[in-house]
Amino acid sequence: MGRDLPVIKVDTVTELEHAVVEGVDISGHWNRMFSDRSTTDFPTEAMDWVTGLAGGESMRDCYQCGKCVPVCPVQHVGDYGPRKLNAKILRGNNLIDDPDLWLCTTCGNCYRVCPKEVNPLKIMPAIREQAVLEGKVPDELSDAFRNLQKSGNPMGESPRKRIDWIAEAGVDVPIISQLDRAVDVLWYVSDYTSYHPRGKDAARAMARVMTALGVDFAILGPEERSDGDSARLAGESGLFELLAEQNIKAFEKYEFKRLVVMDPHAYNAFKNHYPRLGWQGEVLHYTQFLAPLVDRLTFRSSVDLDVTYHDPCYLGRNNGEYDAPRKLLQAIPGIRLAEMPHTKANGYCCGGGGGGMWLDGFVAEHVSERLSERRVREAVATVGMDGSGVLSVACPYEPSRFEDAVKSTGNDGKLAVRDIIELIDQAMQPPAT
């Protein structure tokens, strides 16, 4: 780095960990420890085991520079961090028996800043898979896995109920098996948009908007299964492949030009992981699909609101889409868009990724507050001080998570949570009389 490192005498990994202070680059000391085995003696078995897993290889590349510490959202609310995981492994700890294994949301922010490209999006699923094989999984997560296996969704609901939301949509929602023709758009609705009460609001709004635009679309209905990406990140690769195979089988039965999804996790799965299982096609998050059509949206009302936008980790940071959601929000009459301090590539995590959606009880025992609560406080400080603020989202996981956090942080009446598609639908309706 072109400068001398401060003199820090360290003889063990623990002492080196404690030597991290602001403004001190300890990477040279870390490398020295690796190169001079007479300085320290630490077990290698745990590190050898992790780096021997498919996906775990990059863990050895960490040299404890500490850049991941300030950007890890869980680090802000608990005694946790990617650098600490590496240090634990170097001390010989088995992460399968460590609660920290389940705290990572795979948000990818540490990977974004890591100079050595240590990749927890691969490392954590690899270690978690071994924990799954040994049956060492938190009970909440086990319940979600069982529901996915049995019913094709984490709530354990009947596949037949995937279309119950249609009854109150106010427009026709075609089911592709009932059509004897190809469609332009196969709309993959997703689990939480199909079953959760707040998710259904977004589904109905999306159906109305696509109908108003004249989009030729249809849904799979009861044939749809979870995309499986959160299960994969939580260590259940076999279950992911089972769900993927079921969805691919359904896709291959019908003709459509492109797949439009509501869920960034589904977008990530279909774009990046289904191709290795045999399905390749154009997939768009709904904001990406609608953004080029913004000039065709007919707005009939002004939405007089101060709005901030939460970038979903698996749409923004992990797949690079920041512009489409903002383009839609800026097109809605009356909306005043303001950015939170943590935004775009450095956006904060809601806590639902990497299986976190099914681990709230477990995680609560190891953090001072939920990530969704911390994010809500930031949103309130940005747009909610006069009681008219809206936290806008583009992921089915987030309305319920953030609405719960609004209540638990005492911010009822200061902040509403709305999916972008709900705001678009509102502005396309006649003014309330």
Secondary structure, DSSP 8 states (H G I E B T S, - for coil): --S--------SHHHHHHT--TT---HHHHHHHHH-TTT-----HHHHHHHTSTT-GGGGG-----TTTTT-HHHHHSS--HHHHHHHHHTT--GGG-GGGGT-----HHHHH-TT---HHHHHHHHHHHHHHTT---HHHHHHHHHHHHHSSTT---GGGGGGGGGGTSS---BGGG-SS-EEEEEE--HHHHHSHHHHHHHHHHHHHHHHHT--EEE-GGG-----HHHHHTT-HHHHHHHHHHHHHHHHHS-EEEEEES-HHHHHHHHHTSGGGT----EEEHHHHHGGGGGG----S---EEEEE---TTTTTTT---HHHHHHHHHSTTEEE---SS-GGG----S-GGGGGG-HHHHHTT-SS-HHHHHHHHHHHHH-TTS-EEEEE-STTHHHHHHHHHHHTT-TTTEEEEEHHHHHHHHHS----
